[in-house]
């Protein structure tokens, strides 16, 4: 039915166009509905959606592959740099792609722009935006927190604003909102390909866009007009049937998928949702699901184009894009008969609300079993804080559903027992819910409205209600809940769920409350059951844009000066890394043998360290300070092989570097999971590391390491991890690095005979050049000479 309506709409629009001109003519090639100039967004005059080129590329690939394609494949293959000659095999080939856009958040944009500046180009070659959302600390409330952040971070904001003006980049000022929400509201379009320097970039999948999180060096490639390289992902299909009702929300779909696939089950794959159930989810609900796909390691997540997306495009003043997408709708979904590498089926009519955590986003518990599970595991029952919002769940629909629950409680004379915070995802959402009354409801409910920024979701939270080390529970509608992630307290039990359940449990103030079955007592002592949440997917009166927080690049950019003070402790112009010396690396110490989960938060913490994201030497003082040393079970305490003394990890690395000693890190499974932050790769490179050797890597981190000229290597036999001891010495036969061939490591135990271990890698020929030249950036500069 949908496809019929779309085709009818296309035919009607073409007929009306011809009639208006008084012409009757046969269709020609140039009369194609794809042969139009439709702008990508309302901010940029000369950037257009090129469905015609995508269609042509797809025709070439179809003729070569001669099989039905998934939607994920269609987007990637329609953006191939060389559709005629590109090798295409899922999970094997390296695709060279031409993304439509680049987006950077302020914490990662600093290093990306510093790297771009060293490439010596006058302007970015592809549409790029920078979004200021990471450096605003949640403390007392939105307006005051924003003012304080603008004052504290003035130097960084001035640098970013001036660099954006200089290099033709759109700049979204502090207070605009979270990058992913701004992209959804302004830049995402069906069938497009976007890369962003944040792991939750896949949020734009809610509008049928393949939006992929990358490190800053990848962004620099696209900004400099080089093809972007991605290992051809496998495709995991999630078939949705039925329809959600009551307390079940879109968030529960991804919480369930995370339970099934785990934090590493999506690695190397795109998760593609399909089936009749997709028609029943709002565009912002689909965005929520795609956003949190980062927690299962997925390259990105996607939904097929449908009427819900069209409605959202129209509501955000982009109906022309919606009409254009309808003309291309056949290619904005999977082909009939398309095959998936793995298939998951979820009946939405049977899906129960879930709560995931603590300490990992894939530990899922249905609400009917949560109280019992919490009690059995000894999780602190008192709910200290409930937090709604973030890039994952701050849409108008989320806020209106949550406000309906809060209003129901208020009507019964109840407020939040727990501390309660609200983080609007964008200035547009904030202004709209202020106009429509939801914000007032949250304030009456006892909520503190925070700035339109990341805040507690990324550790930007000056939390005062508990002491560090005090066990407690918090519940949020965020996406990530690793140890210490939100508040820096390793004893905080952080759980993620829908905004609906956050509000409900905040009313009860306890983890053991199930709003589907448990009653509350109103102000008169009478029992009542909370009504299921209700809310509109889109505001009936349209969106209120709020304050204009966008800075367009000036027409004349030649006179703009980029502001970087040579004495700054927050910004540092980069110097190129040294190229490989062409020799095998012998007798290297192991800086640390990391045990268990080692996320990018463990490798390069956020929170207070965010202020140094533009100063590589200063931020390197946080390198691996959260990783657990197998030798003693402690964090940030390793033995210096040259002195025998124990010291902080960065201090030992600096000492090795000063003495000209290369070093390696030994890591466990899924090393580097979490965010896209390339600082986790830049820091070990800056402090003299040569290789990171693990059981397995998260995708983005492995690529980031390669980009910086390091060797990400994995044990051919994962059991060999257990054979390595922290005080062993390592020989690495770097001269043997070749495509598809294992690398030999010789281990010299403190006691006993040396033994060999085979290591695997995923380097291709161009990536080996990155290692030889010292980094991908060095390789780019060498090519431009």
N, C-alpha and C positions, 0 to 999 in steps of 0.2 A: 504493500500500500504506500509506504513512504517513497519507494523508488518511483512508483507511478506518479505520485504528486510532484516529485522533483522534476521528472521528465516533462510533465504537463506544464510546470512552471517555466521551464526553459523554452518550450515551444511557444507558450503564450508571450513571454517577454520578447522573443524574436519577431513574432507576428506583429505585436504592437509597434516594435521599432520600425519594421518595414512599412506598416500602414501609415505611421506618422509621416513618413517621407513620401507617401503617395506612390510607392513602388511595388511592383510585383516581379520577383525575379527568382531564378533557381539558386539553391544554395551553392556556394563555392568554398574553396579552401579558406579564403579570407573572411568568409561569412561564418566561420566557426565561432561557437559561443565562447571558446577559450581565447579567441583573438581580440582581447580587450585589455585596456590599461586600467587596472584596479589597484589603488594604493594599498600597501601593506598595513597602513595605519593612518590615523588622523594627524600625526605630528610631522611626518616626513613627506615632502612634496614629490620626490623623484625615486622612491623605492616602490616597486610594483610586484604583485604576485604573478609568477610566471607559470601558470598551469599549462600553457601551450608547450613550453620547453619540457616540463615534467612529463607531459603526455607523450611527447616525441621520444624522450629517453626510455620511457616505459615500453613503448612499442618496440624499440630495439632489443631491450632485455627480454621481452616476452618471446620474440622470435628466436632468441638464442636458447632460452630455458624451456620453452614449450610446456609449461605446467601452470596450474593455478597459483596465484601469489597471495600471501597474507598481506594485510594492510601495512604492517611494519615494513615488509619487503618493498612494497610499492613506494613508500616514502623514500626509503634509502636509495633504491635503484633509480628513482626519478631524479635524484640529486647526484648521480655518479659523475665524476669528472670525465671519465671515458667509458660510456656505456657499451661501446663496440668491443673494446679490448679488455675491460676489467674482468679478472677472474672472479667467479661468484660461487662460493660454497659456504653455506652456513657453518659458523664455528671454526672455519679454517682460513678463508681468504681475508686479506686486509683491503677494505674498501677505501678508495680515495674519493672523498665527497666534497661537495660545494654547498655548505649551509647557507640559508637565507639570511641569518642574523647571528649576532653575538650579544650576550648580556653579561654584565659583571656586577656583583655586589661590592660595596665599598671596601670591605676587608680584603677581598681577593683582587679587586681592581687595582689597588696600589701597585702590587707586584706585577700584574699583567701590563699595566701602562708603563712601568719602569722598564720592563723587558721590551715593550714595543718601541719605546723611545730609543733604545740602543740599536734598533734595526734601521734607524735613520730615514724613515719614511715621513712625508709631509702630512698624510691623512690616512685614516683607516680605509681599506678598500671595500669593506662590506659594512652594512648598517650595524651600528653598535650603540649600546646604551650602558650607563652606569647608574646604580641605584644605592642610595645611602640608607641602609637599614640595620647594619650590624653593630654600629658603634654607639648605640643609644642605650644606656643602662637604665633598667627599671628600678625605681627607688620609691618615689612618693606619688607619682601620677603623671599623666601624659604631657601637659604643657610645660611643667617645671622640669621634668626629665629631659624633654627635648631642648629646652633653653640651655640647660647645663651641658648637654652633649655638644651643642653647637659651639659653646664657649671652649670646652675642653679639647674638642677635635678640630678647632678652627684651622689649624695648620694643614691637616689632612684634607678637610673639605675644600680649602683654598687650592691645594695641589690638584685634587680631582677635578674641581670646576674649571681651573685654568687649563689642565691637560685636555679635558673634554672639548673646551672651546678651541684649543690649538689643533686638535687632531680630528675634528668633525664628528664628535660623539655626543649623543643626547644625554643630558645630565638630570637625574631626578634627585632633588634636594632632600636633606633630612626632613622627615615628617611626611614624605610622599606616601610611604608604605613599604611593605616587604616586596622585594624584587619579583617574587613569583606571582603575587597578586597583581602587581602593576603590569607584568607581562600578559597575564590572562585578560586584564581589562583593556589593554591597549595594543599589544603586539602579536599575540598568538593568532594563528589562522590555520584552518584545516589543511592538512597535507604538507605543511611547511616543515623545514628542518632548522632547528635552532640549537646552538650550544651556549651553555652558561656556566660561569665559574662558581657554581654552587651545586651541591649534590641533589637538591630538591627542584632543580630546573624541570624535571619531568611533569611538574604541576600543569604545564601547558598542554599535556595530553588530554586534559578536559575539554579542549577545543580541537582535538584530532590532530595535534601537532607532535612530531617526533622531537622532543626537547630533551637534550642530553647534557648531564653534568660533566664538566671537564676541569682540568687544571688550567692555570693561567697561560702556560706555554702553548697549549692547544688553542686557546683563544687568540693568542698572538699570531699563530699561523694563519688563522682565518682573517684576522684584522689586516694581515700583510698580504692577503690574496693567494696564499698557498692552499692546495687541497688539504682537507683534514682527513686524517687516517683513523679508521675504526675497524677492529676485527669484526667481520660479518657476524652479527649476533644470531644465536639460535632464537626461536620464537616459541614462547610458552603461551598456549591459548587458555583463557579462562572463559568458559561458557556460562553466561548468566541466564537463568530462567526465573519465572515467577515475578513477584513484586513485593517490595518492602512495605511494612505497615507498622503502626504503633511506635514502639521505642527503637526499632531497628533503623539505623542510619547508614549512609554510604560508607562512613568510616569503618563500620563493622565488616564490610566486604574485604577491605585490605587487611584488617586485623585477622580475619580468617585466612586469607591468602598467606600472610606472614607466618601464621601457625603451620600451614601446610608446607611451605617452601623453606622456612627458616631464614636466618639472616644471610646465608650464602647461597640459597637455592636458586636465586635468579641471576647469579653471576654469569656474565657472558650471554645474556638473553634479554630480549624485549618481551614484556608481558602484554599480550594483546587480548583485550576483553571483547567479547562478541556474544551473539545470541539475543533472543527477544527481551531479556531482562535489561539490556543496555538502554532500551527505549524509555524505561521508567525512571531513570536516574537523571537528575538535573546536571547541567554543564558544570556547575561549581562542585557538585557531588562527585562527578567524574574526575575533576581536578584533584579533589581530596585523595581519591584512590590512587591516582597516578603519582601524586606528590610522595606518598609514603611508600611507593614501590622502591624508593631508594633504600629502604630498610631491609629489603631482601636482596640487595646487590644488583638489581636489574639495571640494564643499560638505560632503559626508559620504559614507560607504560603508555598504552594508547587505547582510546575508544574510537569506534567508527563515527563518522559524521552523521548527525541526526537532527531532528527538529528542535531538540533541547538546545543544541549548540547554536542553531539558527536564531532561536529566541534570545539567547544570551548576546550574540553578536548584535542583534537589533537593539537590545536594551542598552548596549554600550556604544550606540551610534555607529555601528559598522554593518548595517544591513546590506550595503553594496557587496561587502565581502561574503556575507551569507548567501546572497543571490549568485555570486560567482562560484561559490562552493557547490551550490545546487547544480550548476552546469557541469561540474566536474565530479559529481557525487558518485558515479560508478567506480571511480578509482579511489574514493575516500572510505573504502571498507574492504574487507577481504573478498577474494573471488570465491565463488561457490566451489567447494571441493578442495580449498586450500588446506594443506596439512601442517600440523604443529608438531614440534619436537616433544612436547609434553602437553597433555590436556587435563584441565581441572574443571569440574562442573559444580556450580553452586546454585541451589534453589533459593532465591531471595525470599520466597514465601515462608520458608522454614528457618531462615537465618536468624539466630538469636543475637541480641546485643552482647558485645565482648569487652573485656578489659585486658590489656596486655601489659606484662611486666611482672615484677620489677627488674631493673638492671639490664633488660634486653627487650627489644620491641617485638620479638617473635614468640614470647611465652604467653599464649592466649588462653583465657579462661572465660567461658560463657557466664553471663551475669547470674544464671540460676545456680551455678556452682562456685561463685566467687567468694562468698562469705565463708563457706566451708573450707575452700582452698586456702584463704588467707589465714584462717584459724590454724589449720593443719601446719602451715609453714611458719607460723609465728610472725607474720607481717604485722607491724603496728596498726591496730584497728582504728585508732582515732585519725580522721582525715584532717591534717593540719591546713592544707591549702588546696583549693580548686582553681584551676587556671584554664580559661577558654580563649580561643583566638589562635594566632600564629599563621604561618603561610599555609598550613594544612587545613585549618578549619576556622576561617574568619569571614566567610561569605555572608551575604544578606540572609540567605536561607538558614545558615548555621545560627546566626545571631537572633533571627526572629523565632526559630524553634526554641532556642535556649531561653529567650525572654518570655516565651509563653509559659514555660515551667516556673520561672522565677515569679511571674505574675500570679500564677495559680497559688504558689506558696504565700505570696503577699496577701492575696485575697482571703487566706485562712489565718492571717496574722503571724506568718513565719518569715524569717529571713535566713540568710546563710549562717550556719553555725561555724563553718570553716572560714578562714580568710579566703577571699574570692577576688580574682583579677580578670580583667577583660583586655585583650590585645586586638584592636581592630587591624585588619590586614592592610588596609589602605586608607588614604584620606577620603576617597570616594565612599567607601563603606562606612567610615566613621561619621561623615557628614550626613549620610542617608539615614543611619540608625539614630542619629541625634534628631533629625527632622521627624522621623516616624515614631519616636518614643521608646524604642528598645533600650537606648543608652540610659534614659531616665529610670527605666525599670531596673536595670542592673545596679544603678547607684542607690535606689531605694532598697534594693535587695542586700546592700552592704558591700557592693563591688567597688574596686578601685580600677578606673579606666587608665590603662597605660598608653604610652606613645604608639603610633603606627610604626612598629618596628619589631625586630626579632625578640629582643628582651630575654625573659627567662628561658625561652626555648633553646638558646645557644649559650646560656650561662651568664648573660648580661642582666644579672639580678642581684641587687644589694639586699639579700634576705636577712631579716633581723629577728624572726620569731623563734628560731631554734639555734642552738650553739653547734659549731662544727663537731662532728662525731656523735651527735645525738640522733638516735634512731627515730625516724618519723616517716609518715606516708604523705605523699602529694599525688594529685590526680590531675591530668591535663588533657587537652585535646590536641597536643603537639604530635610530633612524629618520632622523636628519638628520646630514649631514656637511659642511656648508658650511665654507669656509676659516676656520680658527681657532675653529670652533664648540666643540670639546671641550676644548681646552687653551690657547686664546689664541695658539697658535703657527701663523702662516700657512704654515709649511713642513711641517707635519704632514700626511701623506697619510692621510686617514681613510676607511676602507671600511666598508660595512654589509653584513651577511649574517645567516644563521641562527646561533643559539647553537651548533649542532652544528659548523659549519665554524670558528667562533671557537675552540672547544676544540681541534679537530683541528689547525689551523694553529699554535696556541699550543704544541702538543707539538713540532712540527717547528721552530718559531721562524722560519719563512720563508714568504713569499708564494708561492713556487714549488712548494709541496706540495699535491698532490691526493689526499685520503684515499681516493677511490674506486679509484685505480690505483697510487699510490705506496706503497712499503713503508718501514717504519721498522726500526731495529735495537734489539732489546731489550737488557737489561743484560748478556747473555752474547754479544752480537754477532750473534744470529740474527735474520733478517729476518721481519717479520710485517706483515700488513695489518690496520688497525684494523677492528673489527667495526662494521657500521652501527648507529646509535643506536637504543635501545629505551627506552620509558618509558610510563607510564600517563597518560591524559588527565586523570584525577581520582584523588586518593589513595584507596587501598583502605580505609583506616581512617578516612576522612573528614578534613575540615580541622581543624587545631588553631587556634583563633582567636588564640592568643597573648595579649598584654596588651590590656586594654580601653583604647583611646586616644580614645574618643568622648565629647564633652561635649554633652549635650542642653541646649536652652534652658531656663532655670528657669520654673516656673509663674508666679511673680511677677517681671515684668521692669521694673516701674515705677521701682524704686529703683536699678537698675543704671546706673552711670556709665561712659560710654565714655572710655577712657584715651588722651588725646592731650596731650602736653606742648607748650606754646607755644614752648619753646626747642629742641625736637627738631630734629636735622638729618636725621631719617629719615621723619618724618611731618609733613604740612603740610595744614591745613584749606584747602579750595579756595575761591578767589574766582571769581565768574562771569566769563567772557570778555565783552569789549565787543561789542555788536551791530554789524552792518555799517552804515557811514555813509551808505548809499544812493547812493554815487557810483561812477563808473568809476575804476579804479586806473591812474594814469598814471606813466610814467617810473620803473618799478620795476627794481631790479637783480636779476640772477640770482645767488642766493646760491651755488649750485653747479650745474654741469651734470654730473650723475652719469653715468659711463660703465660699461656692462655690468651685471652682476648686482648689484642693490641690494636685499638682503633686509632683513627687520626687524632682523637682527643688525647689518647695516651702519648702519641708521638709528638704532637704540637698542640698543646692545650689552647682553648679559646679564653673566654672570660677576660680577666685583666690583661692577658697577653695580646688581645686584639689590638691594643694601641700601638704595638710594634710591627704590625703586618707589613708596613712599608720600609722596615729597617731590618735587613736580613741578619746582620751581626747581633743586634740586640735580641731579636726574637729567638735566635738560636740558643739562647740560654734556657729555653724551655724544652729542648730536644729530648724526647723519650723520658721525661721526668715522671710520667705516669705509668710507664711500663714496669711490669713485675719481673725482677731479676730472679731467674731460677736458682741461682747460687745461694740466695739467702731469703727468698720470699718477700723481699722489700722493694719499694719503688725508690728510684733516684739514689741508689747506693751500689756502686760497682767498684771492683778492685782495679787499680791501675797496674797493668802488667809490668811497667818499668820501675815502679816504686814500691809495689806491694801494699800501698795505702788504699783505703776506701775513700771515695769521693763522689760528688754528684756526677751524673752521666755527662752533661755538657762540659764539665770541668776536665774530666778524664779525656774526652774527645779533643778538647783544645790542647791539652798537654801532648797527646799523640801527634796532633797536627804540627805543633811547634817543633817537635823532634823529627818531623818528616816521616812519621809512621802511618801507613794506611791501616784501616781497620774494617771489620765487618760486623753486622748484626745477624743473629740467628733468631728467627721468629716462628710462631706457631701457625695455626690455620687462619685463613681469611685475613691475613695481616693487612692493616691499613683500611679496614672497613670504616664506613661512616661518611664523613664529609669529603668534598672535593679538594680540600685545602692543599695546595702544592707546597706550602711551607714544610709539610711533613716529609717532602722529598728534597726541598732546597736546603733545609738545615743539615741533614747528614752529609750532603754534598759539600756544603760550605765548611763543615767542621772536619773534612778529610776522610769521610767514608768512601769505600770503593763498592761494596756489595751488600745487599740485604738478601739473606738466604732463608727461605721459609718453607713451611708445608704447602701453603697456597696464599695467593694475593687477592685482594679486592681489585676490581678492574681499573678504577680511576687511579688508585695509588700506584699500581704497577706501571701504568703509562707515564705518570708524573715522574717516577724514578728514572725511566728511560730518557725522558725529555731533558733531565738535568745531568745526563752522562753517567748515571749509576747503573749497576748491574742488579736487576731484580731476578733472582734465581730460585728455583724450587727443587726440593729433594725428589729425585726420580722414585725413590722409595720413601714415603713419608715417615716410615719407622726409623730412618737414619737420623731424624731430629733427636731421638732419644740417645743416640750414640755420642752426640757432641756434648762435651762438658765446657762450662764457661771459661775455664783456664786453658783450654786447648789452643794451639796455634794453627793457623790456616795457610796453605798454599793454594793459589787460584791460578789455573793455567789460562790466563786471559788471551794469550796468543792463539788459543784453540777456538775462540768464539766464531761460530759460523752458523748460518741459517739451518735450522732443523737438526743440529748436532748437539749432543750433551756436552757439558763442560765438566772437566775433572777437578775435583777438590781433594787435596791431600791434607789429612788431619794429623797433626802431631800432638798426641796426648801428653799430658804432664808425666804420666808413667805408661810404659808399654810402647809397642811398635806403631809406626805411622800406618794409616790405612786410607784407601781411596773411597770417595763418595761421588756418585754421578749426580750432576745437577742439570735440570732442564731450564729452558728459557723460551720466550716467544718472540725474540728479535727477528725482524726481517732485514734485508740488505740496507735500506735507508736508515733504519734504527741503529744498526751497527755503526754507521757513520756518525750518528749522534755520540755514541760512546767514544769512538776514536777522536772526534773533534772536541770532546769535552762537554758538549750539550747540543740540543737541537738548535738553540739560538746561535751558537758558534757556527753550526753548519749553515744556517740561513745567512749569517754575515759573510761567511766564506764564499757562498754562492753569489752574493751580491757585489763582490769585489771586482 
